């Protein structure tokens, strides 16, 4: 019994003194995991809460147009801003769910296009932007 008590005391003491570990992942714009980091949290820093902003903006080029997608991850409304689009150009926005079914398919306007994802279930989606022969795909996270 004394050995068990000593073992438990040493185990909990080492957790407090040495801290805890957590794993952090980084992803590219397509949603592929590119970095895995093991982070050791010190006992004093384990109590701190670090808040991350949920207004991440993806900036990219689609041919001659500049595209901004925000926020990603989103809780409902997704903005797709297209700059440099001429009046004769057509940019098509298509959103697919994880099974490949089309959830949204409309032509985009120049400027900000607001897409309401509140009715969609939580998870990931693929948004495809097409302008002529140019095509780009983005992973969208719905929280």
Rosetta constraint file for C-alpha pairs under 8 A:
AtomPair CA 1 CA 5 HARMONIC 6.27 0.50
AtomPair CA 2 CA 6 HARMONIC 6.07 0.50
AtomPair CA 3 CA 7 HARMONIC 6.06 0.50
AtomPair CA 4 CA 8 HARMONIC 6.19 0.50
AtomPair CA 5 CA 9 HARMONIC 6.12 0.50
AtomPair CA 6 CA 10 HARMONIC 6.17 0.50
AtomPair CA 7 CA 11 HARMONIC 6.10 0.50
AtomPair CA 8 CA 12 HARMONIC 6.21 0.50
AtomPair CA 9 CA 13 HARMONIC 6.05 0.50
AtomPair CA 10 CA 14 HARMONIC 6.08 0.50
AtomPair CA 11 CA 15 HARMONIC 6.42 0.50
AtomPair CA 12 CA 16 HARMONIC 6.36 0.50
AtomPair CA 13 CA 17 HARMONIC 6.09 0.50
AtomPair CA 14 CA 18 HARMONIC 5.58 0.50
AtomPair CA 14 CA 19 HARMONIC 7.63 0.50
AtomPair CA 15 CA 19 HARMONIC 5.34 0.50
AtomPair CA 15 CA 20 HARMONIC 6.64 0.50
AtomPair CA 16 CA 43 HARMONIC 5.82 0.50
AtomPair CA 17 CA 42 HARMONIC 7.73 0.50
AtomPair CA 17 CA 43 HARMONIC 6.32 0.50
AtomPair CA 18 CA 42 HARMONIC 6.40 0.50
AtomPair CA 18 CA 43 HARMONIC 6.81 0.50
AtomPair CA 19 CA 40 HARMONIC 6.73 0.50
AtomPair CA 19 CA 41 HARMONIC 5.33 0.50
AtomPair CA 19 CA 42 HARMONIC 4.47 0.50
AtomPair CA 19 CA 43 HARMONIC 4.66 0.50
AtomPair CA 19 CA 46 HARMONIC 7.28 0.50
AtomPair CA 20 CA 40 HARMONIC 5.66 0.50
AtomPair CA 20 CA 41 HARMONIC 5.13 0.50
AtomPair CA 20 CA 42 HARMONIC 6.76 0.50
AtomPair CA 20 CA 43 HARMONIC 7.45 0.50
AtomPair CA 20 CA 46 HARMONIC 7.55 0.50
AtomPair CA 21 CA 38 HARMONIC 6.70 0.50
AtomPair CA 21 CA 39 HARMONIC 5.44 0.50
AtomPair CA 21 CA 40 HARMONIC 4.22 0.50
AtomPair CA 21 CA 41 HARMONIC 5.73 0.50
AtomPair CA 22 CA 38 HARMONIC 5.84 0.50
AtomPair CA 22 CA 39 HARMONIC 5.21 0.50
AtomPair CA 22 CA 40 HARMONIC 6.40 0.50
AtomPair CA 22 CA 41 HARMONIC 7.42 0.50
AtomPair CA 23 CA 36 HARMONIC 6.98 0.50
AtomPair CA 23 CA 37 HARMONIC 5.65 0.50
AtomPair CA 23 CA 38 HARMONIC 4.53 0.50
AtomPair CA 23 CA 39 HARMONIC 5.92 0.50
AtomPair CA 24 CA 36 HARMONIC 5.86 0.50
AtomPair CA 24 CA 37 HARMONIC 5.05 0.50
AtomPair CA 24 CA 38 HARMONIC 6.31 0.50
AtomPair CA 24 CA 39 HARMONIC 7.08 0.50
AtomPair CA 25 CA 33 HARMONIC 6.74 0.50
AtomPair CA 25 CA 34 HARMONIC 7.59 0.50
AtomPair CA 25 CA 35 HARMONIC 5.59 0.50
AtomPair CA 25 CA 36 HARMONIC 4.67 0.50
AtomPair CA 25 CA 37 HARMONIC 6.29 0.50
AtomPair CA 26 CA 33 HARMONIC 5.85 0.50
AtomPair CA 26 CA 34 HARMONIC 5.86 0.50
AtomPair CA 26 CA 35 HARMONIC 5.02 0.50
AtomPair CA 26 CA 36 HARMONIC 6.66 0.50
AtomPair CA 27 CA 31 HARMONIC 5.43 0.50
AtomPair CA 27 CA 32 HARMONIC 5.28 0.50
AtomPair CA 27 CA 33 HARMONIC 4.35 0.50
AtomPair CA 27 CA 34 HARMONIC 5.41 0.50
AtomPair CA 27 CA 35 HARMONIC 7.00 0.50
AtomPair CA 28 CA 32 HARMONIC 5.51 0.50
AtomPair CA 28 CA 33 HARMONIC 6.57 0.50
AtomPair CA 28 CA 34 HARMONIC 6.51 0.50
AtomPair CA 29 CA 58 HARMONIC 7.69 0.50
AtomPair CA 29 CA 138 HARMONIC 6.52 0.50
AtomPair CA 29 CA 139 HARMONIC 6.96 0.50
AtomPair CA 30 CA 137 HARMONIC 7.15 0.50
AtomPair CA 30 CA 138 HARMONIC 5.43 0.50
AtomPair CA 30 CA 139 HARMONIC 5.44 0.50
AtomPair CA 31 CA 138 HARMONIC 7.77 0.50
AtomPair CA 31 CA 139 HARMONIC 5.69 0.50
AtomPair CA 41 CA 45 HARMONIC 6.10 0.50
AtomPair CA 41 CA 46 HARMONIC 5.47 0.50
AtomPair CA 42 CA 46 HARMONIC 5.82 0.50
AtomPair CA 43 CA 47 HARMONIC 7.18 0.50
AtomPair CA 44 CA 48 HARMONIC 7.50 0.50
AtomPair CA 54 CA 71 HARMONIC 6.64 0.50
AtomPair CA 54 CA 72 HARMONIC 7.07 0.50
AtomPair CA 54 CA 73 HARMONIC 6.47 0.50
AtomPair CA 54 CA 74 HARMONIC 7.39 0.50
AtomPair CA 55 CA 70 HARMONIC 6.48 0.50
AtomPair CA 55 CA 71 HARMONIC 4.47 0.50
AtomPair CA 55 CA 72 HARMONIC 6.49 0.50
AtomPair CA 55 CA 73 HARMONIC 7.47 0.50
AtomPair CA 55 CA 74 HARMONIC 7.87 0.50
AtomPair CA 56 CA 70 HARMONIC 6.11 0.50
AtomPair CA 56 CA 71 HARMONIC 5.14 0.50
AtomPair CA 56 CA 72 HARMONIC 5.43 0.50
AtomPair CA 56 CA 73 HARMONIC 7.20 0.50
AtomPair CA 57 CA 68 HARMONIC 6.53 0.50
AtomPair CA 57 CA 69 HARMONIC 5.67 0.50
AtomPair CA 57 CA 70 HARMONIC 4.65 0.50
AtomPair CA 57 CA 71 HARMONIC 5.75 0.50
AtomPair CA 57 CA 72 HARMONIC 6.63 0.50
AtomPair CA 58 CA 67 HARMONIC 7.93 0.50
AtomPair CA 58 CA 68 HARMONIC 5.48 0.50
AtomPair CA 58 CA 69 HARMONIC 5.06 0.50
AtomPair CA 58 CA 70 HARMONIC 6.47 0.50
AtomPair CA 58 CA 72 HARMONIC 7.69 0.50
AtomPair CA 59 CA 66 HARMONIC 7.34 0.50
AtomPair CA 59 CA 67 HARMONIC 5.74 0.50
AtomPair CA 59 CA 68 HARMONIC 4.53 0.50
AtomPair CA 59 CA 69 HARMONIC 6.65 0.50
AtomPair CA 60 CA 66 HARMONIC 6.02 0.50
AtomPair CA 60 CA 67 HARMONIC 5.21 0.50
AtomPair CA 60 CA 68 HARMONIC 6.49 0.50
AtomPair CA 61 CA 65 HARMONIC 5.73 0.50
AtomPair CA 61 CA 66 HARMONIC 4.63 0.50
AtomPair CA 61 CA 67 HARMONIC 5.70 0.50
AtomPair CA 62 CA 66 HARMONIC 6.22 0.50
AtomPair CA 62 CA 67 HARMONIC 6.65 0.50
AtomPair CA 62 CA 129 HARMONIC 7.86 0.50
AtomPair CA 62 CA 131 HARMONIC 7.31 0.50
AtomPair CA 62 CA 134 HARMONIC 6.71 0.50
AtomPair CA 62 CA 135 HARMONIC 7.28 0.50
AtomPair CA 62 CA 136 HARMONIC 6.93 0.50
AtomPair CA 63 CA 131 HARMONIC 7.51 0.50
AtomPair CA 63 CA 134 HARMONIC 6.28 0.50
AtomPair CA 64 CA 84 HARMONIC 6.74 0.50
AtomPair CA 64 CA 85 HARMONIC 7.74 0.50
AtomPair CA 65 CA 82 HARMONIC 6.42 0.50
AtomPair CA 65 CA 83 HARMONIC 5.53 0.50
AtomPair CA 65 CA 84 HARMONIC 4.78 0.50
AtomPair CA 65 CA 85 HARMONIC 5.78 0.50
AtomPair CA 66 CA 81 HARMONIC 7.99 0.50
AtomPair CA 66 CA 82 HARMONIC 5.73 0.50
AtomPair CA 66 CA 83 HARMONIC 5.05 0.50
AtomPair CA 66 CA 84 HARMONIC 6.45 0.50
AtomPair CA 67 CA 80 HARMONIC 6.96 0.50
AtomPair CA 67 CA 81 HARMONIC 5.60 0.50
AtomPair CA 67 CA 82 HARMONIC 4.74 0.50
AtomPair CA 67 CA 83 HARMONIC 6.50 0.50
AtomPair CA 68 CA 79 HARMONIC 7.79 0.50
AtomPair CA 68 CA 80 HARMONIC 5.75 0.50
AtomPair CA 68 CA 81 HARMONIC 5.01 0.50
AtomPair CA 68 CA 82 HARMONIC 6.68 0.50
AtomPair CA 69 CA 78 HARMONIC 7.22 0.50
AtomPair CA 69 CA 79 HARMONIC 5.67 0.50
AtomPair CA 69 CA 80 HARMONIC 4.66 0.50
AtomPair CA 69 CA 81 HARMONIC 6.45 0.50
AtomPair CA 70 CA 74 HARMONIC 7.68 0.50
AtomPair CA 70 CA 78 HARMONIC 5.88 0.50
AtomPair CA 70 CA 79 HARMONIC 5.24 0.50
AtomPair CA 70 CA 80 HARMONIC 6.74 0.50
AtomPair CA 71 CA 77 HARMONIC 7.98 0.50
AtomPair CA 71 CA 78 HARMONIC 6.15 0.50
AtomPair CA 71 CA 79 HARMONIC 7.03 0.50
AtomPair CA 72 CA 78 HARMONIC 7.64 0.50
AtomPair CA 72 CA 140 HARMONIC 6.13 0.50
AtomPair CA 72 CA 141 HARMONIC 6.16 0.50
AtomPair CA 72 CA 142 HARMONIC 7.88 0.50
AtomPair CA 73 CA 140 HARMONIC 6.42 0.50
AtomPair CA 73 CA 141 HARMONIC 4.59 0.50
AtomPair CA 73 CA 142 HARMONIC 5.88 0.50
AtomPair CA 73 CA 143 HARMONIC 6.65 0.50
AtomPair CA 74 CA 78 HARMONIC 6.50 0.50
AtomPair CA 74 CA 140 HARMONIC 7.78 0.50
AtomPair CA 74 CA 141 HARMONIC 6.25 0.50
AtomPair CA 74 CA 142 HARMONIC 5.15 0.50
AtomPair CA 74 CA 143 HARMONIC 5.97 0.50
AtomPair CA 75 CA 117 HARMONIC 7.71 0.50
AtomPair CA 75 CA 118 HARMONIC 7.04 0.50
AtomPair CA 75 CA 142 HARMONIC 5.76 0.50
AtomPair CA 75 CA 143 HARMONIC 4.98 0.50
AtomPair CA 76 CA 116 HARMONIC 5.90 0.50
AtomPair CA 76 CA 117 HARMONIC 4.64 0.50
AtomPair CA 76 CA 118 HARMONIC 4.26 0.50
AtomPair CA 76 CA 119 HARMONIC 7.94 0.50
AtomPair CA 76 CA 142 HARMONIC 7.02 0.50
AtomPair CA 76 CA 143 HARMONIC 7.81 0.50
AtomPair CA 77 CA 114 HARMONIC 6.73 0.50
AtomPair CA 77 CA 115 HARMONIC 5.75 0.50
AtomPair CA 77 CA 116 HARMONIC 4.70 0.50
AtomPair CA 77 CA 117 HARMONIC 5.72 0.50
AtomPair CA 77 CA 118 HARMONIC 6.91 0.50
AtomPair CA 78 CA 114 HARMONIC 5.82 0.50
AtomPair CA 78 CA 115 HARMONIC 5.07 0.50
AtomPair CA 78 CA 116 HARMONIC 6.41 0.50
AtomPair CA 78 CA 117 HARMONIC 7.04 0.50
AtomPair CA 79 CA 112 HARMONIC 6.36 0.50
AtomPair CA 79 CA 113 HARMONIC 5.69 0.50
AtomPair CA 79 CA 114 HARMONIC 4.69 0.50
AtomPair CA 79 CA 115 HARMONIC 6.25 0.50
AtomPair CA 80 CA 112 HARMONIC 5.64 0.50
AtomPair CA 80 CA 113 HARMONIC 5.01 0.50
AtomPair CA 80 CA 114 HARMONIC 6.41 0.50
AtomPair CA 80 CA 115 HARMONIC 7.73 0.50
AtomPair CA 81 CA 110 HARMONIC 7.43 0.50
AtomPair CA 81 CA 111 HARMONIC 5.19 0.50
AtomPair CA 81 CA 112 HARMONIC 4.13 0.50
AtomPair CA 81 CA 113 HARMONIC 5.98 0.50
AtomPair CA 82 CA 109 HARMONIC 7.59 0.50
AtomPair CA 82 CA 110 HARMONIC 5.49 0.50
AtomPair CA 82 CA 111 HARMONIC 5.11 0.50
AtomPair CA 82 CA 112 HARMONIC 6.47 0.50
AtomPair CA 82 CA 113 HARMONIC 7.97 0.50
AtomPair CA 83 CA 110 HARMONIC 6.38 0.50
AtomPair CA 83 CA 111 HARMONIC 6.04 0.50
AtomPair CA 84 CA 110 HARMONIC 7.70 0.50
AtomPair CA 85 CA 89 HARMONIC 6.47 0.50
AtomPair CA 85 CA 110 HARMONIC 5.77 0.50
AtomPair CA 86 CA 110 HARMONIC 7.86 0.50
AtomPair CA 89 CA 131 HARMONIC 7.29 0.50
AtomPair CA 90 CA 107 HARMONIC 6.64 0.50
AtomPair CA 90 CA 108 HARMONIC 7.09 0.50
AtomPair CA 90 CA 131 HARMONIC 6.04 0.50
AtomPair CA 90 CA 132 HARMONIC 7.46 0.50
AtomPair CA 91 CA 107 HARMONIC 5.69 0.50
AtomPair CA 91 CA 108 HARMONIC 5.35 0.50
AtomPair CA 91 CA 109 HARMONIC 7.63 0.50
AtomPair CA 91 CA 129 HARMONIC 6.55 0.50
AtomPair CA 91 CA 130 HARMONIC 5.41 0.50
AtomPair CA 91 CA 131 HARMONIC 4.64 0.50
AtomPair CA 91 CA 132 HARMONIC 7.68 0.50
AtomPair CA 92 CA 105 HARMONIC 7.18 0.50
AtomPair CA 92 CA 106 HARMONIC 5.91 0.50
AtomPair CA 92 CA 107 HARMONIC 4.30 0.50
AtomPair CA 92 CA 108 HARMONIC 5.76 0.50
AtomPair CA 92 CA 128 HARMONIC 7.84 0.50
AtomPair CA 92 CA 129 HARMONIC 5.63 0.50
AtomPair CA 92 CA 130 HARMONIC 5.13 0.50
AtomPair CA 92 CA 131 HARMONIC 6.66 0.50
AtomPair CA 93 CA 104 HARMONIC 7.50 0.50
AtomPair CA 93 CA 105 HARMONIC 5.67 0.50
AtomPair CA 93 CA 106 HARMONIC 5.50 0.50
AtomPair CA 93 CA 107 HARMONIC 5.85 0.50
AtomPair CA 93 CA 108 HARMONIC 6.26 0.50
AtomPair CA 93 CA 127 HARMONIC 6.94 0.50
AtomPair CA 93 CA 128 HARMONIC 5.87 0.50
AtomPair CA 93 CA 129 HARMONIC 4.92 0.50
AtomPair CA 93 CA 130 HARMONIC 6.84 0.50
AtomPair CA 94 CA 102 HARMONIC 6.97 0.50
AtomPair CA 94 CA 103 HARMONIC 7.51 0.50
AtomPair CA 94 CA 104 HARMONIC 5.39 0.50
AtomPair CA 94 CA 105 HARMONIC 4.35 0.50
AtomPair CA 94 CA 106 HARMONIC 6.68 0.50
AtomPair CA 94 CA 127 HARMONIC 5.63 0.50
AtomPair CA 94 CA 128 HARMONIC 5.14 0.50
AtomPair CA 94 CA 129 HARMONIC 6.61 0.50
AtomPair CA 95 CA 102 HARMONIC 5.93 0.50
AtomPair CA 95 CA 103 HARMONIC 5.47 0.50
AtomPair CA 95 CA 104 HARMONIC 4.94 0.50
AtomPair CA 95 CA 105 HARMONIC 6.53 0.50
AtomPair CA 95 CA 125 HARMONIC 6.61 0.50
AtomPair CA 95 CA 126 HARMONIC 5.59 0.50
AtomPair CA 95 CA 127 HARMONIC 4.32 0.50
AtomPair CA 95 CA 128 HARMONIC 6.27 0.50
AtomPair CA 96 CA 100 HARMONIC 5.32 0.50
AtomPair CA 96 CA 101 HARMONIC 5.36 0.50
AtomPair CA 96 CA 102 HARMONIC 4.57 0.50
AtomPair CA 96 CA 103 HARMONIC 5.45 0.50
AtomPair CA 96 CA 104 HARMONIC 7.18 0.50
AtomPair CA 96 CA 125 HARMONIC 5.64 0.50
AtomPair CA 96 CA 126 HARMONIC 5.12 0.50
AtomPair CA 96 CA 127 HARMONIC 6.35 0.50
AtomPair CA 97 CA 101 HARMONIC 5.59 0.50
AtomPair CA 97 CA 102 HARMONIC 6.69 0.50
AtomPair CA 97 CA 103 HARMONIC 6.51 0.50
AtomPair CA 97 CA 124 HARMONIC 7.00 0.50
AtomPair CA 97 CA 125 HARMONIC 4.75 0.50
AtomPair CA 97 CA 126 HARMONIC 6.49 0.50
AtomPair CA 98 CA 124 HARMONIC 6.62 0.50
AtomPair CA 98 CA 125 HARMONIC 5.95 0.50
AtomPair CA 98 CA 126 HARMONIC 7.54 0.50
AtomPair CA 108 CA 113 HARMONIC 6.52 0.50
AtomPair CA 109 CA 113 HARMONIC 6.50 0.50
AtomPair CA 117 CA 142 HARMONIC 7.51 0.50
AtomPair CA 120 CA 142 HARMONIC 7.79 0.50
AtomPair CA 121 CA 142 HARMONIC 7.34 0.50
AtomPair CA 122 CA 141 HARMONIC 7.77 0.50
AtomPair CA 122 CA 142 HARMONIC 5.06 0.50
AtomPair CA 122 CA 143 HARMONIC 5.15 0.50
AtomPair CA 123 CA 141 HARMONIC 5.88 0.50
AtomPair CA 123 CA 142 HARMONIC 5.25 0.50
AtomPair CA 123 CA 143 HARMONIC 6.60 0.50
AtomPair CA 124 CA 139 HARMONIC 6.74 0.50
AtomPair CA 124 CA 140 HARMONIC 5.57 0.50
AtomPair CA 124 CA 141 HARMONIC 4.47 0.50
AtomPair CA 124 CA 142 HARMONIC 5.98 0.50
AtomPair CA 125 CA 139 HARMONIC 5.83 0.50
AtomPair CA 125 CA 140 HARMONIC 5.03 0.50
AtomPair CA 125 CA 141 HARMONIC 6.37 0.50
AtomPair CA 125 CA 142 HARMONIC 7.63 0.50
AtomPair CA 126 CA 137 HARMONIC 6.52 0.50
AtomPair CA 126 CA 138 HARMONIC 5.62 0.50
AtomPair CA 126 CA 139 HARMONIC 4.75 0.50
AtomPair CA 126 CA 140 HARMONIC 5.93 0.50
AtomPair CA 127 CA 137 HARMONIC 5.55 0.50
AtomPair CA 127 CA 138 HARMONIC 5.16 0.50
AtomPair CA 127 CA 139 HARMONIC 6.36 0.50
AtomPair CA 127 CA 140 HARMONIC 6.73 0.50
AtomPair CA 128 CA 135 HARMONIC 6.92 0.50
AtomPair CA 128 CA 136 HARMONIC 5.69 0.50
AtomPair CA 128 CA 137 HARMONIC 4.36 0.50
AtomPair CA 128 CA 138 HARMONIC 6.47 0.50
AtomPair CA 129 CA 135 HARMONIC 5.72 0.50
AtomPair CA 129 CA 136 HARMONIC 5.35 0.50
AtomPair CA 129 CA 137 HARMONIC 6.37 0.50
AtomPair CA 130 CA 134 HARMONIC 5.75 0.50
AtomPair CA 130 CA 135 HARMONIC 4.49 0.50
AtomPair CA 130 CA 136 HARMONIC 6.64 0.50
AtomPair CA 131 CA 135 HARMONIC 6.48 0.50
